[in-house]
Amino acid sequence: MSYENMIFDKREHIVTLTLNRPDALNALDTRLLTELGLACAEIDADPAVRVAVVTGAGRGFCSGGDLKGAGFAEKTGGGVLQNPADHWISKVLGITKPTIAAVNGVAAGGGLSLALACDVRIASERARFSAVFAKIGMSVLDGAGWLLPRAVGLSKALELLFTAEIIDAQEALRIGLVGYVVAHEQLVERALELAEGIAANPPVALQLTKNVVYDGLGKTYPQHLPTQWAAQQKNLALARHDIVEGGRAFAEKRKASFRGLES
């Protein structure tokens, strides 16, 4: 499908999603949130897609919710409790395939949450991060209260939320918010290199691995084991050919060619 505020670029097994409201630092308005949800569904429904990269056009990754326009406080604070499955962060987290945030500039509020909702984060040297909610008089939103402690630990997450300070890319790297910091001009290239390396691995196994890891958060090891076992059985049922190919390639000292789900 076509998108108005997002660039959806699919090349072989990799989709690059570029938020495309550069004049607003890719702030999240209703249209962009709708398109983001549709893009997440499109990625998950396409068996050819193995990895998704999320980035922003222009100077910003995503500056969070669009604060312009009347009624912002009412729109963000009122209404009824949303069905969790319908929340936009749930849709990003619901992508069953590996996701990479290529943070090219400011990632604040909901933009920080978007980066956190991706499995792997790589930052430009120009990236800046802020859990800005307190600065605009709001309690934490957009899943940041759930996501941030899992990335940087409880105490550091609370510090970032309480102070709403802006941190640079190197500090984000130091506290584990991102895994890499690269030269700005190399960001997309490096993100795509990482994506290509992931995409070369068995896609069914990686999707199952993602599910096993996220399912295990907050569980004891005995509680976790049944999920691991179920994933193993599902991998055998859906992609035994990739397991066979992996073993043969290892024995023959060659690069494996994984097919994923067969039609």
C-alpha positions in Angstrom: 0.0 0.0 0.0 1.0 3.6 -0.3 1.9 5.9 2.7 1.6 9.6 3.0 3.8 10.3 6.1 6.1 7.3 5.9 8.5 5.8 3.3 8.1 2.0 3.0 11.1 0.7 1.2 11.4 -3.1 0.7 14.5 -4.6 -0.8 14.8 -8.3 -0.9 14.3 -9.5 2.8 14.6 -6.1 4.5 12.1 -3.3 4.9 13.2 0.2 5.8 10.5 2.3 7.4 11.3 6.0 7.3 9.1 8.4 9.3 8.6 11.2 6.8 7.5 14.4 8.6 10.9 16.1 8.7 9.5 19.6 9.2 8.0 18.4 12.5 11.0 16.2 13.5 8.7 13.3 12.6 6.3 14.0 15.4 3.6 11.4 15.8 0.2 12.7 14.6 -2.9 10.6 14.1 -2.1 9.9 10.4 1.5 8.8 11.1 0.4 6.6 14.0 -2.2 5.0 11.7 0.3 4.4 9.0 2.8 3.0 11.5 0.3 0.4 12.6 -0.5 -0.5 9.0 3.2 -0.8 8.2 3.8 -3.1 11.2 0.9 -5.4 9.9 2.3 -5.4 6.4 5.8 -6.4 7.6 4.4 -9.2 9.7 2.1 -10.5 6.9 4.8 -10.7 4.2 6.8 -14.0 4.5 9.6 -12.5 2.3 10.4 -9.8 5.0 12.9 -11.0 7.5 14.1 -7.7 9.2 12.7 -4.2 9.6 14.8 -1.0 10.0 13.0 2.1 11.5 14.5 5.5 11.0 13.5 9.1 10.4 13.8 11.7 7.6 15.7 14.9 8.2 17.2 16.0 11.5 15.0 13.9 13.8 14.2 10.3 14.5 10.9 11.1 16.2 10.2 14.0 18.6 7.2 12.2 20.1 3.6 13.2 20.1 2.7 16.2 17.9 2.0 18.9 20.5 0.6 21.4 18.1 -3.1 22.0 17.7 -5.9 22.6 20.2 -7.0 20.0 22.7 -3.6 18.2 23.0 -4.0 17.7 26.8 -7.5 16.3 26.4 -6.5 14.0 23.6 -3.6 12.5 25.5 -5.2 12.4 29.0 -8.9 11.8 28.5 -11.0 9.1 27.0 -11.4 5.5 28.0 -8.7 2.9 28.6 -7.5 1.7 25.2 -7.4 -2.0 24.3 -3.7 -2.8 24.9 -3.5 -4.6 21.5 -4.6 -1.5 19.7 -2.0 0.8 21.3 0.6 1.8 18.7 3.6 0.6 20.8 1.9 -2.8 21.0 1.8 -2.9 17.2 5.6 -2.2 17.0 6.3 -4.8 19.7 4.0 -7.2 17.9 6.2 -7.4 14.9 7.4 -11.0 15.1 10.5 -10.4 13.0 13.8 -8.7 14.2 13.6 -4.9 14.2 16.3 -2.3 14.3 16.0 1.4 15.2 18.5 3.6 13.3 18.3 6.7 15.4 19.4 9.6 13.3 18.5 12.5 15.5 16.3 13.5 18.4 14.3 10.6 19.9 12.0 12.2 22.6 8.9 11.0 24.4 7.1 8.7 22.1 10.1 8.8 19.8 12.2 7.3 22.6 9.5 4.7 23.1 9.6 3.8 19.4 13.3 3.3 19.5 12.9 1.2 22.7 10.2 -0.9 21.1 12.7 -2.1 18.5 14.9 -5.1 19.3 18.2 -3.5 18.4 19.2 0.2 18.5 22.0 1.9 16.5 22.6 5.6 16.9 24.1 8.4 14.9 26.6 10.5 16.7 24.0 13.3 16.4 21.3 11.3 18.2 19.7 12.8 21.3 17.4 11.0 23.7 14.9 12.3 26.3 12.0 10.8 28.3 10.5 14.3 28.1 7.1 13.7 29.6 7.7 15.5 32.9 8.8 18.6 31.1 5.3 18.9 29.5 3.5 18.2 32.7 2.7 14.6 32.0 3.1 11.2 33.6 5.0 8.7 31.5 3.3 7.6 28.3 3.8 5.5 25.2 5.1 2.4 27.0 8.3 4.2 28.1 7.6 3.2 31.8 7.6 -0.5 30.7 10.3 -0.3 28.1 13.0 2.0 29.6 13.7 -0.1 32.8 14.2 -3.1 30.6 16.9 -1.3 28.6 18.8 0.6 31.2 17.7 -0.7 34.6 15.2 0.6 37.1 17.2 3.3 38.8 18.5 4.8 35.6 15.1 4.7 34.0 13.5 6.5 36.9 16.3 9.1 36.9 15.7 9.8 33.2 11.9 10.0 33.7 12.2 12.2 36.8 14.7 14.7 35.3 13.5 14.5 31.7 17.1 15.4 30.8 18.5 15.1 27.3 21.3 12.7 26.8 23.7 12.4 23.9 24.5 9.3 21.9 27.7 8.4 23.8 25.8 8.5 27.1 23.1 6.4 25.6 25.7 3.9 24.6 27.3 4.0 28.1 24.0 3.1 29.9 23.0 0.5 27.3 20.2 2.4 25.7 21.8 1.8 22.3 24.2 -0.9 21.1 26.3 1.2 18.7 27.1 4.8 17.9 28.4 5.5 14.4 29.2 8.5 12.2 26.0 10.2 11.1 26.8 9.7 7.4 27.2 5.9 8.0 24.1 5.3 10.0 21.8 3.8 7.4 24.6 1.9 5.8 25.6 0.3 9.1 22.0 -0.4 10.1 21.4 -2.2 6.7 24.7 -4.1 7.1 23.4 -5.3 10.5 20.0 -6.1 9.0 21.6 -8.1 6.2 23.6 -10.2 8.6 20.4 -11.0 10.6 18.4 -11.7 7.4 21.0 -14.3 6.3 20.1 -16.4 9.4 17.1 -18.8 9.5 14.0 -16.6 9.6 11.6 -19.0 11.3 14.2 -19.7 14.0 14.8 -16.0 14.6 11.1 -15.2 15.0 10.7 -18.0 17.4 13.8 -16.9 19.3 12.4 -13.4 19.6 9.2 -14.8 21.1 11.1 -17.0 23.5 13.2 -14.1 24.8 10.3 -11.7 25.2 8.0 -14.3 26.7 10.7 -15.1 29.3 10.8 -11.6 30.7 9.5 -11.7 34.3 9.3 -15.5 34.4 11.4 -17.9 36.4 13.5 -20.4 34.4 11.1 -23.3 35.1 8.2 -21.1 33.8 10.3 -20.2 30.8 11.2 -23.8 29.7 7.8 -24.8 28.2 8.0 -21.8 25.8 11.5 -22.8 24.8 10.4 -26.4 24.2 7.3 -25.3 22.2 9.5 -23.0 20.0 11.8 -26.0 19.3 8.9 -28.2 18.2 7.4 -25.4 16.1 10.8 -24.8 14.4 11.0 -28.5 13.6 7.5 -28.5 12.2 7.8 -25.4 10.1 11.4 -25.3 9.0 13.1 -28.6 9.5 14.8 -28.0 6.1 16.6 -25.0 7.6 17.9 -27.1 10.5 19.2 -29.7 8.0 20.7 -27.0 5.8 22.4 -25.4 8.8 24.0 -28.7 9.9 25.2 -29.5 6.4 26.6 -26.0 5.8 28.5 -26.2 9.1 29.9 -29.6 8.2 30.8 -28.5 4.7 32.3 -25.2 5.9 30.2 -23.1 3.7 27.6 -20.3 4.1 24.1 -21.7 4.7 21.2 -20.8 2.5 18.1 -20.6 4.7 14.6 -20.7 3.0 12.3 -20.0 5.9 8.6 -20.9 5.5 8.1 -22.9 2.3 5.0 -22.2 0.2 
